[in-house]
């Protein structure tokens, strides 16, 4: 259901773009994804090895300012348990809204906010889905980007660090 809502939001943004906007804004990217847990209650630090893919569309409200919606998929693994044979993974779905400042198509800065819908697996056994509010910042220069997201879980704030390649217009 949540995936359908995210897809419908993107389609509505694309449809509205042709009627109301001064141009289409879109972006796609892929890269390294690390999910780090801030809990001091355990030795488990998170999932430092992973990948992410994202795509989004919106409209330009000013020549250098755009708003839109995007969807991001991420998957990360915990490497500390590879020796013991136990596999810990986290799969994330992140529908988000963005406001993007585009300076001469060379440098962009995007403020992001949305929902992190994630599911942990231990040795292939799925846990229930969990959701949390997420907010962050993405900076891109030419075809490279870095993104930092805060995930506001119950009682703690986790971090997502992403570095990758992007195509944005």
C-alpha positions in Angstrom: 0.0 0.0 0.0 2.8 2.5 0.9 4.6 1.7 -2.3 1.4 2.5 -4.3 1.1 5.8 -2.5 4.7 6.8 -3.2 4.2 5.8 -6.9 0.9 7.7 -7.2 2.6 10.8 -5.6 5.4 10.7 -8.2 2.9 10.3 -11.1 0.8 13.2 -9.8 3.9 15.3 -9.6 4.7 14.5 -13.2 1.2 15.2 -14.4 1.0 18.5 -12.5 4.4 19.5 -13.9 3.1 19.9 -17.4 0.2 22.0 -16.3 1.6 24.4 -13.7 5.4 24.5 -13.8 8.2 26.2 -15.6 9.9 22.9 -16.4 10.4 19.4 -15.3 12.9 18.5 -12.6 14.2 14.9 -12.3 17.0 13.0 -10.7 18.2 9.4 -10.5 21.1 8.1 -8.5 22.8 5.0 -7.1 25.6 4.4 -4.6 27.0 3.1 -1.4 24.6 3.0 1.6 25.6 2.6 5.3 23.0 2.5 8.1 24.5 3.3 11.5 22.6 2.8 14.8 23.2 5.3 17.6 22.1 3.0 20.5 24.6 2.7 23.4 22.8 -0.3 24.8 24.5 -2.8 22.6 27.7 -3.5 20.7 25.8 -3.6 17.4 26.6 -0.5 15.4 24.4 -1.1 12.3 24.8 -2.1 8.7 27.9 -0.6 7.2 27.9 -2.3 3.8 25.1 -1.7 1.3 23.7 0.0 -1.8 20.9 2.4 -2.7 19.0 3.4 -5.8 16.7 6.5 -6.1 14.6 8.4 -8.5 12.5 11.5 -8.3 10.6 14.0 -10.3 9.1 17.4 -9.6 8.8 20.9 -11.1 10.8 24.1 -11.1 9.0 26.9 -9.2 11.9 29.3 -10.0 14.8 28.9 -12.4 17.1 27.6 -9.7 14.6 26.2 -7.2 12.6 22.9 -7.6 10.2 20.9 -5.5 9.3 17.2 -6.0 8.9 13.7 -4.7 11.3 10.8 -4.9 11.5 7.1 -4.0 14.6 5.5 -2.6 15.4 1.8 -2.1 18.3 0.7 0.1 19.7 -2.6 1.2 22.5 -3.0 3.8 24.3 -5.8 5.6 26.1 -6.2 8.9 29.6 -7.5 8.2 30.6 -8.3 11.8 28.6 -11.6 11.8 29.9 -13.0 8.5 32.5 -15.0 10.4 29.9 -16.6 12.6 27.7 -17.4 9.6 24.8 -15.3 10.8 23.5 -12.8 8.3 21.8 -9.6 9.3 20.3 -7.4 6.6 18.0 -4.4 6.5 15.8 -3.4 3.5 14.5 0.1 3.3 11.9 1.9 1.2 11.9 5.7 1.5 9.3 7.9 -0.1 10.4 11.5 0.3 9.7 15.0 -0.7 12.6 17.4 -1.7 13.4 21.0 -2.2 16.4 21.5 -4.5 18.6 24.5 -5.2 20.3 24.1 -8.6 23.3 26.3 -9.2 24.2 26.4 -12.9 23.5 22.6 -13.3 26.9 22.0 -11.6 26.1 22.1 -7.9 22.8 21.1 -6.3 21.7 21.1 -2.7 18.6 19.2 -1.7 16.7 19.2 1.6 14.8 15.9 2.0 12.1 14.7 4.3 10.0 11.5 4.3 9.3 8.1 5.8 11.8 5.3 6.2 9.9 1.9 6.0 12.4 -0.8 6.9 12.5 -4.5 7.6 15.3 -6.4 9.3 16.2 -10.0 8.5 18.2 -12.4 10.6 19.4 -15.5 8.6 16.5 -14.8 6.1 13.8 -14.6 8.8 11.8 -11.4 8.3 10.7 -9.2 11.2 7.7 -6.9 11.0 8.0 -3.6 9.0 9.0 -0.6 11.1 8.6 3.0 10.1 10.3 6.2 11.2 10.4 9.9 10.1 13.6 10.8 8.2 15.2 14.1 7.1 18.5 15.0 5.6 20.6 16.8 3.0 22.0 15.8 -0.4 24.8 17.7 -2.1 25.8 16.9 -5.7 28.5 18.3 -7.9 28.4 17.3 -11.6 27.8 13.5 -11.4 28.7 12.7 -7.8 26.6 13.1 -4.7 26.8 12.7 -0.9 23.7 12.4 1.3 23.2 12.3 5.0 19.9 11.3 6.5 18.8 11.1 10.1 16.2 8.4 11.0 14.2 9.3 14.0 13.4 5.9 15.7 11.8 5.5 19.1 14.3 6.8 21.6 17.3 7.2 19.3 18.4 8.9 16.1 20.1 6.6 13.5 22.2 7.8 10.6 22.3 6.9 6.9 25.4 7.8 4.8 25.2 7.6 1.0 27.9 8.4 -1.6 27.3 7.7 -5.3 26.6 8.8 -8.8 23.7 11.0 -9.9 22.1 12.3 -13.0 20.0 15.4 -12.4 18.3 17.9 -14.7 
